[in-house]
Amino acid sequence: MASQANNSVASMTEPSGTVEAVELLPCPFCGEHAAVAETRAAGHTFYGVDCMGCGAQVHESDPQRAVMLWNNRRATPSDQETWESINQWCDDKFGPATIPKIIKRAKEEFDELEEDGANHAIEAADVVICLCRIPGFAEALQEKMAINRKRQWRLTGDGTGYHIPERNPT
């Protein structure tokens, strides 16, 4: 992580016309300084934070949000796993698997998750690795979270809860 000394201070013109000094962290990818830029296109004003080194950028219609997003970015290592890389590794290592076999293996991994002294995060990762082999899992995960965010929930008080089924109007 870059030190505080590498931060830059930029002047940013607010939509109200006032000029404000803002602190910009170095680029999370190359460590170079960044600058705030204002762009007008098709009747809209956008504020960007652009790296002076590698050209990485964040653009938003709200200048404070652009700076906040820039200052909270993290570099993504090229070796970070994705759903696709996990699936590819599993296919290369184990060959194709049927849904019933994937579910059976995930249940075995779940049993290990419940064992006394288990490293819960590691064992949970094994369960997810098994389940991500199910075709469409990544997309279904996004879809299911969108559904869950719209639901009403009955909280149990122990950090869990149950969704309240929607009543069909009769």
Sequence and secondary structure as in RCSB ss.txt:
>XXXX:A:sequence
MASQANNSVASMTEPSGTVEAVELLPCPFCGEHAAVAETRAAGHTFYGVDCMGCGAQVHESDPQRAVMLWNNRRA
TPSDQETWESINQWCDDKFGPATIPKIIKRAKEEFDELEEDGANHAIEAADVVICLCRIPGFAEALQEKMAINRK
RQWRLTGDGTGYHIPERNPT
>XXXX:A:secstr
   GGG EEEEEE TTS EEEEEE   TTT   EEEEEEEETTEEEEEEEESSS  EEEESSHHHHHHHHHT   
  TT   HHHHHHHHHHHH    HHHHHHHHHHHHHHHHSTT  HHHHHHHHHHHHTTSTTHHHHHHHHHHHHHH
S EEE SSS EEE       
